[in-house]
Each structure stands twice: as structure tokens, then as C-alpha cells.
Amino acid sequence: MAGQLFMDGTKLNRHLEEVVKWKNGDWFAPIHMEISVTNRCNQRCVFCYIDWNKGHFDMPEEMAVRLIRDAKAIGVKSALIAGEGEPTLNKNYIKMIEAAQAVDFDIALNTNAVLMDLEDLNRILPGLAWMRCSVQAGNPGLYSRLHGGGDKQFARAIDNIATAVKTKQKLRLNVTIGIQQVLLAENGHDAANLARLARDIGVDYYVIKPCHPHARNRYKKEKDLVACFREVLEEAQGLSTGSFKSIVRWNFLNEAELPRSYKKCLALPFIMQITADGGCYSCYAMADRSEHLYGSLQVDSLKEIVTRPRFKEVCDWVRDNVDVSKCMPTCRHHNANKYLWWLEEEIPSHLNFI
């Protein structure tokens, strides 16, 4: 399973039916949704994407389950439960995964893994395509400093991830379990140690990617981290085995320091972001701006939101008005945007000489 992982690029070119509809201006359902089930968090990570630890909203069970069923019905192909806060603070995330399993819908989970227990894992792992666990250090002291959740959380997270691996093996499940680290000045020296820990507890993969600073968070990322920690990153990458893959996202890390190769955000129709209060947005970084709001699940169904003119109007407005050079680097839509820009704008001479 680890050998089939693909993380540094886009799979949009595997969905040519939707790409052709996009080029022709025809309607299609978003391929993927990222869903927040809560804007609360049990940690205060120094690099937090957005400072959500003062949140107070959980997505209600009825909305959460209906969202999954409606997504399947209209042709959405996958969903990631992640977003604003720590999903496991809202136990309705379990109901969402069970609903997805019932209708044969691809669903995944991003979590810090601190709050899980064996009962939760037995319920969710059979319904997940993958589970990615955010761990920022391979030792308790540095983990506590970076995650800000207290001294005991490191042991809980690692124990729960190890239990997830054992549960997967016991139930003979196909779910992929991984550990993800964000490269920071504070933890780059520890990357190989965390990769080694990930391998030792039996997860399918370890991956390290760049930090995503932008206007709505306070963390200031230092530059040239790849150059600073290259030797450690290469050591981490060298820990791969036949059953474990240690992945350094070199392209993503390098591109985080470079200007974008595209001039417009084109990928919005393919990827949708949903906040815990039911707001449907172009992206989380713009979730405080009304011009990026497609609609609300408190008012309308998912089908109504993605089929009415407002959805296309928002996508077109972002395409024509947002200066992507000022957006957060290597955003969620980044790799899809590179592909669509190449397809739409970088047309080669003598096209028919294939």
C-alpha cells in the first residue's frame, strides 16, 4: 500500500470527465470536499493554520450526516474531515464516517489523535480510506512546546496511533494510516527522529511538508528551511522500507519559497471547503469574506448550493479578481491550479503533433 501513495502533485488528470466539463463550461459536482466538524481545538499549535482554539461551534449531527449522503447523491467523490479545529472534539465525526461507509463514499480524517479511544477506532477505521495524524515532534518536550496541549498529549497521541495500527491489522482493513509533520525552524532537526518513530510503531507512511503562513495566522515562517535541514530530511527519506514510506515533499517545500507559476485560481470548482457552522466557501483562508461564500447548509442543501448561479459566480469572481501572488503559498488548490493553468494557458505550438 505504501508504494502506491501519491502526495506531491495532483490527481486531477485522473478525472478527465470533470476536467472536460470544466473546459466546456458545463456543470459538475466538486470532486472533493474538506469539512470542519468543529472550530474548537484541544491544542494551541504555534503554526496553527488559523487560530481556532477559541472556537465554540460544532456541526450538528443531522447536518453532518445529511451532508455526506447529499454529497454522494450529487456525485461528489471524496471528503476529508479536517478544517478549522480538531475533529475528534465533535463526536459527530464518527457518525459522518459511518454514514459514508453506508453509502460507499470515500472519506478520510486528519487528526492530532489525542482524544481517540479503542471504541472510536473500531467504529471509524472500517469506513476510512485514510487517516493522517498531525505530529510535530518525536519527543514529548518538543511536542508539548509546538502543540501547546500539555505534557501528557504526546504519549496519548502515539499510543492511539499505535492502537490504530493494531486495530487495522486485527480487522484486516485497507485504511492507510500516516503521520504528518510540518517543517518548522523549531522541529527540522527532529524530522528523522519522528520518521523513525513512525516506522517503528507501524504506520504506512511519514510525510513532511511546508508550513502555510498567511494573513489569518500569526506564525512567521523562516525561509530556506530545506537548505538548513537538508541532511536531516535526506536521512528521514532514507528510512523507507518495503512496508513503510518516508516522504519528504521536496517539490512542495521548494515551491513554498517561490512565486506561483500560474496567475489565476482556477481549481475552485473541483474542491469545496465547508466550515463547522455549515458555511460553504472557496477556501478556509478566505472564510471570513462574504465574496468567497457559496452558501450555508443552515439554509440550503448541498445540491442547491452547488447548482445555483452563486456557486459559479464566486468561482468566476475569484478567478478574475484575486491576486494569487498574495495568497498563502502551496495552498490546497495549488497543484490543481498548476495543472489547469498548464492545460488552459500554456498551449504549445504545433498542438496536433503529439
N, C-alpha and C positions, 0 to 999 in steps of 0.2 A: 504493500500500500504506500509506503513512504516514497518509493521510487516514482510513483505516479503524480506526486504533488507538483503543482504549478503555481508559483506565487509571484513571480517577477515579470509581469506583463498583463495582458488582458485575454479573456476567453471570448470576447465579443465576436471575434471572427469565427466562432463555432456556432453562432446564432444568426446565420445569414438571412433567414426568413424575416426576422425583425429588422436587420440592417437594410434589406431591400425596401421594406415598408417605410423605414425612416427616410431613405433617399427619395422615395416616391411621394412623401408627404402623407402616407396612409396611417391610420390609427393602429396601434398595437399596445398591448399591455406592457408595463415595465417588466423587464426580466427579473429584477431583483429589488427587494425592499430591505432597508435597515430599520429596525424597530426598537424604540425605547419602551420598556415597560415601567420604568420609574425614573425620576430625575433626582432620586436620593442616592447617596453613596456611603458606604461604611469606611471609606478611606479618603485621604487627602493627598493624593499623589502630587509631587512637586511639579510635574509636567502636564497636569490634567488638561485634556483637550479643551474642556470648558469647565469652569469652577462650579460643579454641581452639588457639592457636599452640603449646601444649604437648601436643597430642593425639598419638596413636600408632596409631590403628586405621584400616584400610582395609577397605571392604566387599569380600569375596571375589568373584571373577568369577562363580562358579556361583550365588551368592546374588543378585548384581546382575542377571544375565541372566534368572534364573528369576522374579525379582520383576516385571520388565517383561512377560514372557509371561503370568504369572498375572494381573497387573492387567488386561491386555487380555481374558483369558478370562472374568473375572468381571464385566466391564462398567465398570471404571474408564476414564475418558475422557482423562486427561492426567496428565503428571508433569513436575515441574521438578527438575532436578538442581542442587542448591544446598546449603543447610543449614549444617552445622557448620563445615566447613573449605573449602579451595579445591579444587573437584572435580578439576581437571586434575592434581593431585598423584597421583591414583589413576587409572592408565591404563584401568582397567576402565570408566570413564565412557564411553569410546569404544565398548566392547562393548555397553553398555546402549543407546546411541543407535542402533547398528547393529541390535540386536535389535528396537528399537521400529520402525525403518523396515521391517524384515522382516515385522512383523505389523500394519503400518498403525496405529500408536499415536502419538498426539500427545505429543511430548516437547520440552522446552526446556532451556536451560543458562544458569546465572548464573555468571560467572567474572571474575577480575581480568585474564585474558587474557595474563598474563606468560609462562606456560610453554608456550604452544602453538607449533606449527611448521606449515609448509605441509602436511606429510603428515597431521597431525591434522585440519587444517581440511578437506582434501579428503575425509576419511573422515566427519567429523561433520556438516558443513553440509548435505549432501543429506538427512539424516534429521531435522533440527531444524525445528520450527515457528518458533522464535525463539531468539536468543542475546543476552543482556543482559550488558554489560561494566561492571563497577564501576570507575569512575574518579572520583577526588575532587578533582582539580585540573587546570588547564590548563597547568601549567608544572612542570618537573622538581623544583625546590626545594620547593614546597609539596606536591607529590605525595609526595615522599620523607618529608617531615615527617608527613603524615597516614597514609600507608600503612605506613611503617616497614619497608620492604623493601630499602632501599639506593638509591643514586643512579642506577643503570642501569635500574631497572624501568620507569620512565616511558616511556623510548624503546622498550623491548621491548613494552610493552602497546600503545602507539599504533601501532607498526609492525605488530603482529599483528592489530589491529583493521582497519587499512587493508588488510592482506593478505586478511583475511576478506571485506571488501567486494569486492576484486578477484576473489577466488575465486567469490563469489556471482554476480558479473556474468559471469565466464568460463563458468561452468557453467549459467547462466540458471536460478538457483534462486529459490524463493519465500520462503526463510527471511528473517525480519525481524531486522536487526542494530541494536542500540541501545547507547547509553552512559547509565548511570545515576549520578547524583550524590546524595549525602545532604547536606541543608542543615545546615551547622555554623557556629558563630561564626567558625571558622578559615578557612572557604572561601567564605562567602557573597559576599564582594566579587569572587570569581573566577568566579562562575556563568556570566556572559555570555561570558567568555573560553573556558570549556570548551564551552559550547554552540556557539560559533563554530568551535572546533577540530573538534567532532563533525560539524558541517555540512561543513567543508572536506575531511575525509577520506572523506565519502560515506556515513555510516551513515544508516539510515532515520529515527532519532529520537534526541533527547537528552531526558532527563527528570530532574527534581529533586524529591525527596520528603523528608519529615521523618526525623529520626533516631528510633530506637526504644530509648530507655533503659529499663532495668528492673532488677530485683534482682540478676540474674546477670551484669551487666556493670558496669564501673567508671566509664564516661564520664558526666559530668554535663552535660546539655544546657542551654544558656542559653535563656531564654524570649524571646518577641517577636522572633524572628529574621526573620519575614516583614516586620514593620514596619521593622526595621533595614535590611533589604536589598531592600525593595520595588522601588526604582528599578532595581537590577541585575537582579532577577528579571523585571521587565517588559521590560527590554532583551533578556534571554535569550529570553523568549517571542516577541518580535518578530522573531526570526531565522528563523522558519519560511519555507519556500519550497514550491513545488509538489511537490518530491520529498523534502523533509526536514521533520520536525515537531519543534519545540522546545516541550516540555511542562513547564509549571510546575503541579504538583498542588496548586492553591490550596486546594481543599476539604480534602484530606488534611493539608496544612500547618496550616490553621486549626484543624481538628478535633483535631490533636495537642495543642493548648493548652486544649481544652475538656473538660468532663465528658462521658461517654458518654450517648447518647440512649436506650440500652437498658439493662436491668437484669440480663440473663442472657446467658450464652454459649450460643447455640442452634445455631451453624453447624458444630459438630464433626463430625457425621456426613457432611458434604459434603467436608471437607478433612482429609487424613491426613498426619502427619509421621513420617518414618522416618529413624532415625539410622544412622550408619555400621556400628554393631555389630548392626544388624537390629532394634533396638527400635522398636516402633510406638506412637506417642504422640499425645495430643490436640494438643500444640503444643510447639515447641522450648524455649520459655521454662520449661516445666514438665517437661523431660526428665530431671530428677533426682528426680522424685517418683513413687513406685510407684502412687499412686492415679490417675495420668494415663497409665499404661502399659496398652495393649490386649493386647500380647503380643510375642513375639520370633520373628523369622524364622529364628533359630538352632534353634528348637524346632518351630514350626508353619508351615504355608503361609499365604500372604496370605489365601486363601479361608477357611481355618479361623479366622484371627484376626478377620476382619470379619463372619463369620456366627455365631460363638458368642455366648452371652449376655454375656460380659465386655465386648464392644465397646459394646453399648447401655448396660450398667451404668456404664461410665466416662463416656459422654456424658451420661447422666442425672445422675450424681453431680456432674459439673462444672456442669451447668445449675442444679442445686439448691443447691450449696454454695459455689461460687466467687464471690467479690465482684469483679465485673468492674471496679469503680471503682479497684481496686488493681492491675489488670493493666497491662502496658505499653500506652501509647497507640497508637492506629491499628495494632493488631496484624494478623496475617494474616487473621483471621476478621472483622475489624471491619466492613467494608462488607456482607458477607453477613449478619452479625448485625443490622445496621440494617434490612435488607430483611425478614428473618424476624421481627424484633420488630414491625415495622410490620404484617406480614401476620397475626401471631398475637395481638398485644396492642392495636394501635391501630385497632380496628374502628370504622368511622364509623357514626353514626346513619343510619337510612333506607338500609340497605345495598343494597337492591334497586333504588333509584333511581340507576341507573348513569350 
